[in-house]
Amino acid sequence: MVHFVGAGSGAVDLITVRGQCLLQEADQVIYAGSLVNPELLAQTKPDCKILNSASMTLEEVIYAMQETEASGGVTVRLHTGDPSIYGAIREQMDRLDALQIQYDVTPGVSSFCASAAAIPAEFTLPGQSQTVIITRMPGRTPVPEKENMRSLAAHRASMAIFLSTGLLKDLSRELIEGGYPEDTPAAIVYKASWPEQKVLRCTVSNLEETAERNAITKTAMILVGSFLGADYERSLLYDPSFSHMFRKGSDAQ
């Protein structure tokens, strides 16, 4: 059996209870390099085989899983955050399907959630945004043209931008040309939930300057949108005048 497990955003205690139990029972752990807090590995069995996937190819990862499966062991594939977001798990699952090796997925706390918690902020703020766009800038690997940053910016929704800290000049330009005003609130959250976490508030226009001034070059989440500002509407769900199936509002006839 292979368990894909979300390690959480960094803090050791942000792994789920299920994920922690699987980690403690594993015969082999293949973890995502420097992105996973190494303190989590201290929870494994003394004889657990531990592999760092940073230097491995997909084929090498699958072969290691096959070996452990053949000996009757259990592998935990430990991914940063939640495996479903930039985890490259589909290609692993497809290979395991072809080999008829069973697997399952345990979700984790994504860094975009931990970044909002660090501020703290609410992505879906009434009257400002009810949509969250999770994306990244194209770098050494492309993004589909229909998902270019300028097109996504036209929605002026809440955005969580991964893997783009080294491209902030281009990111600012694309966001502004796409539709965000230059003074749109933004934040750079470095290593959300780790002990060295930093939260740097800025605007869309000075993302690069803010990062350079604070020596942030990688491992940061970029948040953009009016949800980071001061204005919003009160939620109707908890408004005294609003009726729903569990409560009769004060204005109800």
N, C-alpha and C positions, 0 to 999 in steps of 0.2 A: 504494500500500500504506500502511496505517496500522498502526503498532505501539503498543499500549498497554504502557507500561513502568512498573514499580514503581521509584521513585527510591530506595527505602530509607527508613529512619527519620530520616535527617538527615545523618549523617557521609558525606562524599563517597565514601569508599572502601567503603561498604556497598551501593552499587549493584552488581548482578551484572555479571559480565564481558560477558554477552550484552547486557544493558541499556546498558552503556557503549559497546559497539561500535555499537549501533543509534543511540545519541545522537550519536556522532561522524560517522555517515554521513547523518544526517537533513538534508533540505532545509527542513523546518519543524518547530519544536518548540512545542507548546502545553503549558505547564506550570501546575501547580496553585498559583499565587500564592505567598504567604509560607510555605506548608507545605513547599515543595521548596527545598532548599539552592541558592541562586543560583550557588554555585561550580560546580555541575554544568554550568551553561550555558556556562561558559568552555571546555568540551570540544567544543563544536559547531564546524562549519565557519565560516569568516569570513563567508560569504554566506548562512548559515542564517537563515531568518525565525523570529523568536522572539515568541510571543504569551503574555501572562499571562491565564489563563482566569478569574481572580478577578472581572474586570469584564465577562465575556462570558456570554451566554445559551447554552443548548444549541444553539439554531438557529445562532448565530454561530460556535460551535465547529465544527459540522458543515459550514457553508458554507466555512469556512477549509480544512477537510479536502478538500472537493470541489474548491476552486480549485487546491490543490496536486496533487491527483490528476489533474485535467484537464491539467496541464502536465507530467505524467509524473514528478512528484516524490514523495518519501517523507515522511510525517508521523510524528513520535513524539509521542504523547500521554503526557506525563510526569506520573504520579500519585504522590502521597506514599505511602510505605510500600509495601504490596501493593495493587494495583488492585482486588482482589476484596473488600476490606473498606472499606466506606463510600466507595467510589470513584465511585459513580454511573456505572459503565461499561456496564451493561446497556442503558440508554436510548440510549447512543451506538452500541453495537453493533447494536441493532435498526434505527436510522436508516441505518447503513452497509449492513446487509443489504438494506434497501429500495432503496438506491441502487446495489446490486451492487458495492460497494467492498470489496476484501479487507482483512482485518485479522488480527492475532494478538495474544497477550497474553504478556508476559514478567513473571514474578512478581518480587516484591521482598521485602525484609525489613520486616515490619510493626513498628510502634512497640510493640505488645504484646510482641513477641519482644525488641526492644531494651530495653524496660523491665525484663524479667526478667533480661536480661544485666547491666543496670546495677546490680542489687541486690547480688550475683547470686542467682538463685533458680531452682528447678525447679517448674513448674506441676503436673506429674503426679507428685507425691511419694508413694511407696508408703506405704500405711497412712493417708494423709491425704486425697488426692484423685486421682482418675484422670480427671477431667473438667474442661475449661476452658470457661467461658461468656464469650463476647465479646458485649458489649452496650453500651447507653448509656441515659441518662435521657431522657425526653421533654422537649423544650424547645419551640422555635418549630415544630419538626416532630415529629409524634407517633411513638410506637411501637405495634405491635399490642397490644391489651389483654391478650391471652393471654401476652404477653412482658413484662408489667409487672415492675418490679424486685422487688417483694415476692414474687411467684410464683417468680422465678428464685432469689431468696435462700433459699427453702425447701430447695433442694438442698445448700446449704452447700458448694458446689464452689469450685474456684479461679475467680476472676473477674477479667477485664480490662475496665475500664469506660472507654469512649471518650467524648469530647465532653461531659463532665459536670462540669468544674471549677467552673463558676459555679452549680452546683446541689447543693453538698456537704451543706448542712443537710438538704435533702429526701432526698438519697441515703442519708445516715446513718440517718434515720428509717425509710426503706423497707427497708434492709438488716436493721436490728434487728427491726422488726416482722415481717419475713419469716422470721427464724429465726437469723440470726447473733448470737451473744453480743456484748455491748458491747465486750468486750476482745479480740475477734477481730483478729489482726494485719492491718494495711493499710499501703499505701505510696502516696505521691504522687510520681510520677516526672515531673519537668518537662523537656521537650525531650530525651527519651532519645537518646543518642549524639551530640548537638550539643555544641560546646565549652562551652556554658553549662548543661549538664545538672546537675540537682539531684535527689537521692534523699532523700525525707523519710519516715521510718518513723513510724507512728502506730497507732491502732486505729480500728475502725469508728466508735466514738463521738466521736472528736475530729478527724475529717477536716476539717471547716470551720475549726476553730480552728488546726490545723496550717497550712493553706493561707493563712489570713489573717496569721498570725505571720510567714510567709515571703514574703508579697506575691505569691502564686501565684494568678493569676486566669484563665489560659487555657493552652492547649498543654501539658496534662499528662495522663498516664495514671493511672488509679486502679486499684490492684491490691488485691484483698481475698481473704483465705482463710487457712486453717491452714497452707498450704504456706509461708507466710512465717515460721512459728514454728520452734521448735527440735526438735520431736518428729517422728519418721518411722520407718519400718521399712526395713531393708536390702533392696535389690533381690534377688529370688530368682535373677535371670538370672546374677549373678556370685557367688552363694553356692556354696561348695565342695561342699555336699551336693546341689545341684540338678542334675539331668540334663536335657539337651536334645540335639537332633540333632547338635550339634557337640562335645559334651563329656559324659563320663560322670561323674556325681557321686560323691563319696567314700562316700556311704551306699547307693549302688546295689548291688543283689544281682547 
